[in-house]
Amino acid sequence: MQNKAFLVLETGKIFEGYSFGAEGEVLGEIVFTTGMTGYLETLTDKSYYGQIIMHTYPLIGNYGVIPEDFESKSVAAYGCIARDVCKNPSNFRSKGDLDTFLKERNIPGLCGIDTRELTKTLREHGTMNGLITRNPEKADLDEIRAYKVKQAVESVSVKEKITANDNGKYTIVLLDFGYKENIVRELAKRDCRVIVLPYDSTTEKILAENPDGIMLSNGPGDPADNPGIINNLKQLINKKVPIFGICLGHQLLALAHGFETRKLKYGHRGSNQPVKDLKADRVYITSQNHGYCVTNESIDQSIAQLSFINMNDNTCEGIKYLNSPTFSVQFHPEGCGGPKIRTICLMLL
């Protein structure tokens, strides 16, 4: 028999459902993702640090737990919400069920609520904080409203250097703000030796690896909360080493050039975000996970040009810098909603 559990939003609105995963309360920023599959990649994506993930697709867990699909060894998200959770998965690669997976990692979950209503609420009012609890009458709305994701990047970044594909022809330094394993896998496929360095690595330490290129990874939190990284990037962009940023890396690179970022009403999360390549006049369906964007009007056209836009809201999805071998995209070119690597992945990586 499942225990009743509740989601209390900062507005005081309450959703009633049932608990799964670990027992206990959890407070976080409620965000929704629209992918029909990929719940394992989502849960193990460190960009969700400090957030409670709500899946809009009504059933998750049906193909079980597959460690080979993880994007990291841990779950950075604080909680998981779904309409229905499959208790008896069926997949030849499965090593277990989602409920047990979350219990083992002490991640509370909530199921049985009307996720359609919750999605509409977030779309109408914007991303908000919420509390998963067994005792909604004791919820402190002021505490819920005051919650903010803090020290996100430093909480998820590696603590020391990691090297992958040591025999690769090209050396790429991956500056880790919360990187996904598939970034390393895709670079290795392209004959790259990948050196993962902590987020606060100095310019001298990065250049000491004699890299052919520098990649700035995805990651969690408000990009403006990282002045140390931004100042470091200001030095790097003058060294003429090719730099490519993804997601948070894209935003931090823009801030280092003096551009601005802002928080989106409810973000872009899922594997079906349409993005237009302005130069090729072609649209791609991309995988995304972010709650902030670079503001189009802040881009100084004398030093950079907008290269991609989101077809749903016209927000910035890519920038090409004119005075250095530097470019970035807001989406995940290493991610793919289908069985094949897209052309854009081959073009960008």
C-alpha positions in Angstrom: 0.0 0.0 0.0 1.4 3.4 -1.0 1.6 6.2 1.5 -0.1 9.5 0.7 2.2 12.5 -0.1 1.6 16.0 -1.3 3.2 18.8 -3.3 2.8 22.2 -1.8 3.6 25.1 -4.2 4.7 28.5 -3.0 1.3 29.9 -3.9 -0.3 27.5 -1.3 -1.8 25.3 -4.0 -1.6 21.6 -3.0 -1.5 18.5 -5.2 -2.3 15.1 -3.5 -0.7 11.9 -4.6 1.5 9.0 -3.4 5.1 8.7 -2.4 7.7 6.6 -4.2 11.4 6.5 -4.0 12.9 7.6 -0.7 10.8 8.7 2.3 11.1 12.3 3.6 10.4 15.9 2.7 12.2 17.8 0.0 12.1 21.4 -1.1 13.2 22.6 -4.5 12.5 24.5 -7.7 9.7 22.7 -9.6 10.5 22.3 -13.3 8.9 20.1 -16.0 10.5 18.2 -18.9 8.6 17.1 -22.0 10.6 14.0 -23.1 8.7 10.8 -23.8 11.8 8.8 -22.9 15.1 9.6 -21.3 14.1 9.7 -17.7 17.4 8.1 -16.7 19.5 10.7 -18.6 17.4 13.4 -17.0 17.7 12.2 -13.5 21.4 11.8 -13.8 22.0 15.2 -15.5 23.8 17.4 -13.0 22.1 20.5 -14.5 19.0 19.6 -12.4 20.8 20.3 -9.1 18.5 21.9 -6.6 15.4 21.1 -8.7 12.4 18.7 -8.5 11.8 17.2 -11.9 8.2 16.8 -13.1 7.7 14.5 -16.1 4.9 15.6 -18.4 4.8 12.2 -20.1 2.3 10.2 -18.1 4.3 7.0 -17.5 8.0 6.7 -16.6 10.1 3.7 -15.4 8.7 1.3 -18.0 12.1 0.3 -19.3 13.7 0.2 -15.9 17.2 1.3 -14.8 20.0 1.1 -17.3 23.4 2.2 -15.9 24.9 2.5 -19.4 22.5 5.4 -20.1 23.5 7.5 -17.0 24.9 10.9 -17.6 26.7 10.9 -14.2 27.1 8.5 -11.3 24.7 10.4 -9.0 21.3 12.1 -9.1 21.7 15.8 -8.6 18.0 16.6 -8.7 16.3 16.8 -5.4 13.1 15.0 -6.3 11.0 13.4 -9.0 7.3 13.8 -9.9 5.3 11.6 -12.3 1.7 10.7 -13.1 2.4 6.9 -13.1 5.5 5.0 -12.3 6.0 1.5 -13.7 6.7 -1.1 -11.0 7.5 -4.0 -13.3 9.8 -2.7 -16.1 10.5 -4.8 -19.2 13.7 -4.3 -21.0 16.6 -6.7 -21.7 19.1 -4.0 -20.6 17.3 -3.2 -17.3 19.1 -3.7 -14.0 16.3 -2.7 -11.7 13.2 -0.5 -11.2 13.0 3.3 -10.8 11.5 3.2 -7.3 14.4 1.2 -5.9 16.9 3.3 -7.9 15.6 6.5 -6.1 15.4 4.8 -2.7 19.1 3.8 -3.0 20.0 7.4 -3.7 17.8 9.0 -1.1 15.7 10.9 -3.7 12.0 11.3 -2.8 9.3 11.0 -5.4 5.7 11.8 -5.8 3.3 10.1 -8.2 -0.5 9.9 -8.8 -1.0 13.7 -9.2 -2.5 15.4 -12.2 0.7 16.4 -14.0 -1.3 18.1 -16.7 -2.7 20.6 -14.2 0.7 21.1 -12.6 2.3 21.8 -16.1 -0.5 24.3 -16.9 0.1 26.0 -13.6 3.8 26.4 -14.2 3.3 27.6 -17.8 0.8 30.2 -16.7 2.6 31.4 -13.5 6.2 30.5 -14.3 8.6 28.2 -12.5 8.0 28.1 -8.8 9.3 26.4 -5.7 7.5 23.5 -4.0 7.7 21.1 -1.2 7.1 17.3 -1.3 5.8 16.3 2.1 3.5 13.9 4.0 2.2 16.8 6.2 1.0 19.7 4.0 -0.7 21.4 6.9 2.8 22.1 8.4 4.3 23.5 5.3 5.9 27.0 5.8 5.0 29.0 2.6 7.5 31.7 3.5 10.3 29.1 3.6 9.1 27.6 0.3 9.1 31.0 -1.4 12.5 31.9 0.0 14.2 28.8 -1.5 17.0 29.5 -4.0 19.4 27.2 -5.7 22.8 28.1 -4.3 26.4 27.1 -5.0 25.2 25.0 -7.8 28.3 24.6 -10.0 30.8 24.0 -7.2 28.4 21.4 -5.8 28.4 19.2 -8.9 31.8 19.9 -10.5 34.7 17.3 -10.3 37.2 18.0 -7.6 40.3 16.9 -9.6 41.4 16.2 -13.1 40.0 13.3 -15.1 41.3 12.0 -18.4 39.4 10.0 -21.0 40.6 8.4 -24.2 44.2 9.0 -23.5 45.4 8.0 -27.0 43.2 10.5 -28.8 44.8 12.6 -31.6 43.4 15.9 -30.3 43.4 17.3 -26.8 40.2 18.9 -25.5 40.0 20.5 -22.1 36.4 20.1 -20.8 35.8 22.7 -18.1 33.3 21.0 -15.8 30.3 23.0 -14.6 28.2 19.8 -14.4 29.1 17.9 -17.5 27.2 15.0 -19.1 29.0 11.8 -19.8 27.8 11.8 -23.4 29.9 14.9 -24.1 33.0 12.9 -23.3 31.8 9.9 -25.3 31.0 12.0 -28.4 34.4 13.7 -28.3 36.2 10.4 -27.9 34.4 9.1 -31.0 36.0 12.0 -32.8 39.5 11.0 -31.8 39.8 13.4 -28.9 41.7 13.0 -25.7 39.4 14.6 -23.1 40.8 16.3 -20.0 38.0 17.2 -17.5 39.0 20.0 -15.2 37.2 21.5 -12.1 35.1 24.6 -12.7 37.6 26.9 -10.9 40.7 25.8 -12.8 42.9 28.8 -13.6 43.7 30.0 -17.1 47.3 28.9 -16.5 46.2 25.4 -15.5 44.0 25.0 -18.5 46.6 26.2 -21.0 49.2 24.0 -19.3 47.4 21.0 -20.9 48.3 22.4 -24.3 44.7 22.0 -25.6 43.6 22.0 -29.2 40.3 23.3 -28.0 38.4 24.1 -24.8 34.8 23.0 -24.1 32.6 24.7 -21.6 30.0 22.2 -20.2 26.4 22.4 -19.2 25.5 22.9 -15.6 23.0 24.1 -13.0 21.9 27.4 -11.5 21.9 31.1 -12.5 24.9 31.8 -14.7 25.3 35.3 -13.1 26.0 33.6 -9.8 29.5 32.6 -11.1 31.7 35.8 -11.2 34.9 33.9 -10.7 34.3 31.7 -13.8 33.2 34.7 -15.8 36.4 36.5 -15.0 38.5 33.5 -15.8 36.7 33.2 -19.2 37.5 36.8 -20.0 41.2 35.8 -19.9 40.7 32.6 -21.9 38.9 34.2 -24.8 42.0 36.4 -25.4 44.3 33.4 -25.8 43.1 32.4 -29.3 42.4 28.8 -28.4 39.2 27.5 -29.9 36.4 27.6 -27.3 32.9 25.9 -27.6 30.3 26.3 -25.0 27.1 24.3 -24.3 24.1 25.4 -22.2 25.5 27.0 -19.1 28.9 27.2 -20.8 27.1 29.2 -23.6 25.6 31.6 -21.0 28.9 32.1 -19.1 30.7 32.8 -22.4 28.1 35.5 -23.2 28.5 37.1 -19.8 32.3 37.1 -20.2 31.8 39.2 -23.4 29.6 41.7 -21.5 26.2 40.3 -22.7 23.2 39.7 -20.4 21.2 36.7 -19.3 17.7 36.4 -17.9 15.5 33.8 -16.4 12.9 32.2 -18.6 9.3 31.9 -17.5 9.4 28.1 -17.3 12.5 27.1 -19.2 13.2 24.7 -22.1 13.5 21.1 -21.0 13.0 18.0 -23.1 14.1 16.4 -26.4 11.8 18.2 -28.8 12.8 21.9 -28.9 12.9 23.3 -32.4 15.9 25.4 -33.2 16.7 27.3 -36.4 20.2 27.6 -37.9 20.0 31.2 -39.2 22.9 30.7 -41.7 21.7 27.4 -43.2 18.0 28.3 -42.9 17.4 24.9 -41.4 15.5 23.7 -38.3 16.7 21.0 -35.9 14.8 19.2 -33.2 17.1 19.5 -30.2 17.5 18.3 -26.6 17.6 21.0 -24.0 17.6 21.7 -20.3 17.9 25.3 -19.1 16.0 27.9 -17.2 18.0 31.0 -18.4 18.9 32.4 -21.7 21.1 35.1 -23.2 19.1 38.2 -24.1 19.1 38.8 -27.9 19.2 42.6 -27.5 22.3 42.5 -25.3 24.5 40.8 -28.0 27.0 43.3 -29.4 26.9 42.7 -33.1 30.3 44.3 -33.6 31.9 41.3 -31.9 29.3 38.5 -32.2 26.3 37.3 -34.2 23.2 35.3 -33.3 23.6 31.9 -35.0 20.6 29.9 -33.7 17.2 30.9 -32.4 14.4 28.9 -30.6 11.4 28.6 -32.9 8.9 28.7 -30.1 9.9 32.0 -28.4 12.8 33.4 -30.6 15.3 33.3 -27.7 19.0 33.0 -28.4 20.1 29.4 -29.0 23.6 30.0 -30.4 26.3 32.7 -30.8 29.3 32.9 -33.1 32.0 35.3 -32.0 33.8 37.3 -34.7 37.1 38.2 -33.2 38.1 34.8 -31.8 37.6 31.1 -32.7 34.8 31.0 -30.2 31.2 29.8 -30.5 28.4 28.4 -28.3 24.9 26.8 -28.4 22.2 26.8 -25.8 21.0 23.3 -26.7 22.8 19.9 -26.3 24.4 18.9 -29.6 25.7 15.7 -28.1 22.1 14.7 -27.1 19.6 13.1 -29.5 15.9 12.1 -29.1 16.2 9.3 -31.6 18.6 6.4 -32.5 21.0 8.4 -34.6 23.4 11.2 -34.1 22.1 14.3 -35.9 24.1 16.1 -38.5 24.3 19.1 -36.2 26.2 17.0 -33.7 28.8 16.2 -36.3 29.0 19.8 -37.4 29.5 21.3 -34.0 31.6 18.8 -32.1 
